[in-house]
Amino acid sequence: MSDEFCYIGGNVAENAGGGRAVKYGVTGRYVLGVEVVLPDGERIQVGGKRYKDVTGYDLLSLLVGSEGTLGIFTRIYLRLLPRPTERATVLSFFPSVDAAVDAIPRIVRDSGIVPTSVEFVDQLPLHKACEMLGETLPYQNAHAMLLLEADGRDAVVVQREAESMEEICRTSGASYVHRANDEADAERLWTIRKQVPWALRKYAQQQSLEDIALPPAALPDYIAELQMLASKYDVTIPSFGHAADGNLHATPLKRAAQTAEEWQETSGALLAEMYEHAARLGGTISGEHGIGHKRREYLPHVMSNRQIDLFRRIKDSFDPEHIMNPGKIVE
Ligand SMILES: Cc1cc2nc3c(=O)[nH]c(=O)nc-3n(C[C@H](O)[C@H](O)[C@H](O)COP(=O)(O)OP(=O)(O)OC[C@H]3O[C@@H](n4cnc5c(N)ncnc54)[C@H](O)[C@@H]3O)c2cc1C
């Protein structure tokens, strides 16, 4: 979703996901090798142009997603796919979050289709993005949106898949379903989704953009828990994300009346509960944004001390002086 301003080095360092991961997987799936400058200045190559490699420990997987803490990539070998020639984009508005959430497993699990994208946006971010864009689609009564896409090289198959997804939305109670008329219309629909984080940022500058990753089947439970936590902590927690992957950007917002100290206290306790609940459902605290500084203190919610200690030892063996992104992932 940040394709207009991100770079391949950052994509690989974060093992970025995004709106097409349900069908195509995340960045790491396409990285065959990297040339990496280690913290002591030595340059090594890990992997390369080969498709298969089980020569010892999988250092490539360790480097992909290492958040710039182990080395700097100066060359990246990528596996490329032929670009799909056909795509169909469908936007659906729903009168309730439950109705939208009901449609997701019916599309992803039951329909026999492998959609390219299943993006979910709930009421507040949807309305704020549409207002910001001056959107003329009938979003005013919508409580949730699904943005769906099918792609491939056979126009008939792609359009048939789009029809099936539309039908599922309607039978799940969608109040409005629209298939993009052409490429420009598809881009317009994607713009709504891509503007969501910016619209939320404009609405509430102090917020905590989260990146919970769940087993997809746990999404309804987690959304219900978020509603409970929102009333417990008296905050708004809008959500959006890559629904088919179970990757939800729940984003608690600071209330205007809260002081910075109150917000810090509330958000700390709230995030701990959000993370604990994700862990209870078999989820984790980041699906694509990473740990950085922000989530480091929360690692014990989702992994054992032994695992965190292994992280430290990996960091020490690559970067004993901790000169590369110090303090990220581990102290
Ligand atoms: C509006 C918005 C939407 C987003 N949507 C998504 C999304 O859908 N999916 C997703 O996964 N992420 C998303 N992100 C997060 C972010 O954009 C991605 O993680 C992106 O891949 C980061 O790339 P970048 O070029 O911006 O990296 P930067 O932010 O510049 O860097 C990210 C990290 O990578 C390290 N790094 C950068 N280059 C190298 C290199 N050559 N070698 C080693 N380390 C390096 C940096 O030190 C840093 O720690 C979004 C962010 C925003 C603001």
PDBQT file of the ligand as one rigid body, heavy atoms in Angstrom, charges set to zero:
ROOT
HETATM    1  C1  LIG A 401       0.655   4.696   4.156  1.00  0.00    +0.000 C 
HETATM    2  C2  LIG A 401       1.510   3.483   4.404  1.00  0.00    +0.000 A 
HETATM    3  C3  LIG A 401       1.081   2.255   3.948  1.00  0.00    +0.000 A 
HETATM    4  C4  LIG A 401       1.859   1.135   4.166  1.00  0.00    +0.000 A 
HETATM    5  N1  LIG A 401       1.411  -0.053   3.707  1.00  0.00    +0.000 NA
HETATM    6  C5  LIG A 401       2.151  -1.159   3.866  1.00  0.00    +0.000 A 
HETATM    7  C6  LIG A 401       1.716  -2.412   3.361  1.00  0.00    +0.000 A 
HETATM    8  O1  LIG A 401       0.644  -2.531   2.766  1.00  0.00    +0.000 OA
HETATM    9  N2  LIG A 401       2.497  -3.479   3.576  1.00  0.00    +0.000 N 
HETATM   10  C7  LIG A 401       3.687  -3.388   4.246  1.00  0.00    +0.000 A 
HETATM   11  O2  LIG A 401       4.363  -4.396   4.391  1.00  0.00    +0.000 OA
HETATM   12  N3  LIG A 401       4.121  -2.223   4.739  1.00  0.00    +0.000 NA
HETATM   13  C8  LIG A 401       3.403  -1.104   4.558  1.00  0.00    +0.000 A 
HETATM   14  N4  LIG A 401       3.854   0.090   5.046  1.00  0.00    +0.000 N 
HETATM   15  C9  LIG A 401       5.139   0.139   5.767  1.00  0.00    +0.000 C 
HETATM   16  C10 LIG A 401       6.343   0.469   4.847  1.00  0.00    +0.000 C 
HETATM   17  O3  LIG A 401       5.995   1.355   3.818  1.00  0.00    +0.000 OA
HETATM   18  C11 LIG A 401       6.886  -0.785   4.223  1.00  0.00    +0.000 C 
HETATM   19  O4  LIG A 401       7.401  -1.623   5.226  1.00  0.00    +0.000 OA
HETATM   20  C12 LIG A 401       7.992  -0.576   3.168  1.00  0.00    +0.000 C 
HETATM   21  O5  LIG A 401       8.330  -1.835   2.634  1.00  0.00    +0.000 OA
HETATM   22  C13 LIG A 401       9.233   0.067   3.720  1.00  0.00    +0.000 C 
HETATM   23  O6  LIG A 401      10.036   0.468   2.623  1.00  0.00    +0.000 OA
HETATM   24  P1  LIG A 401      10.766   1.882   2.653  1.00  0.00    +0.000 P 
HETATM   25  O7  LIG A 401      11.533   1.995   1.379  1.00  0.00    +0.000 OA
HETATM   26  O8  LIG A 401       9.777   2.939   2.951  1.00  0.00    +0.000 OA
HETATM   27  O9  LIG A 401      11.756   1.634   3.847  1.00  0.00    +0.000 OA
HETATM   28  P2  LIG A 401      12.236   2.617   5.010  1.00  0.00    +0.000 P 
HETATM   29  O10 LIG A 401      11.074   3.010   5.847  1.00  0.00    +0.000 OA
HETATM   30  O11 LIG A 401      13.132   3.635   4.440  1.00  0.00    +0.000 OA
HETATM   31  O12 LIG A 401      13.107   1.575   5.829  1.00  0.00    +0.000 OA
HETATM   32  C14 LIG A 401      12.519   0.517   6.529  1.00  0.00    +0.000 C 
HETATM   33  C15 LIG A 401      13.628  -0.254   7.253  1.00  0.00    +0.000 C 
HETATM   34  O13 LIG A 401      14.416  -0.924   6.297  1.00  0.00    +0.000 OA
HETATM   35  C16 LIG A 401      15.780  -0.610   6.489  1.00  0.00    +0.000 C 
HETATM   36  N5  LIG A 401      16.393  -0.565   5.150  1.00  0.00    +0.000 N 
HETATM   37  C17 LIG A 401      16.057   0.244   4.118  1.00  0.00    +0.000 A 
HETATM   38  N6  LIG A 401      16.847  -0.018   3.051  1.00  0.00    +0.000 NA
HETATM   39  C18 LIG A 401      17.690  -1.007   3.426  1.00  0.00    +0.000 A 
HETATM   40  C19 LIG A 401      18.748  -1.714   2.766  1.00  0.00    +0.000 A 
HETATM   41  N7  LIG A 401      19.117  -1.452   1.514  1.00  0.00    +0.000 N 
HETATM   42  N8  LIG A 401      19.410  -2.677   3.469  1.00  0.00    +0.000 NA
HETATM   43  C20 LIG A 401      19.085  -2.960   4.744  1.00  0.00    +0.000 A 
HETATM   44  N9  LIG A 401      18.084  -2.327   5.424  1.00  0.00    +0.000 NA
HETATM   45  C21 LIG A 401      17.408  -1.360   4.770  1.00  0.00    +0.000 A 
HETATM   46  C22 LIG A 401      15.796   0.734   7.186  1.00  0.00    +0.000 C 
HETATM   47  O14 LIG A 401      16.960   0.893   7.975  1.00  0.00    +0.000 OA
HETATM   48  C23 LIG A 401      14.564   0.630   8.064  1.00  0.00    +0.000 C 
HETATM   49  O15 LIG A 401      14.849  -0.025   9.266  1.00  0.00    +0.000 OA
HETATM   50  C24 LIG A 401       3.083   1.228   4.856  1.00  0.00    +0.000 A 
HETATM   51  C25 LIG A 401       3.525   2.476   5.311  1.00  0.00    +0.000 A 
HETATM   52  C26 LIG A 401       2.751   3.584   5.089  1.00  0.00    +0.000 A 
HETATM   53  C27 LIG A 401       3.247   4.919   5.581  1.00  0.00    +0.000 C 
ENDROOT
TORSDOF 0
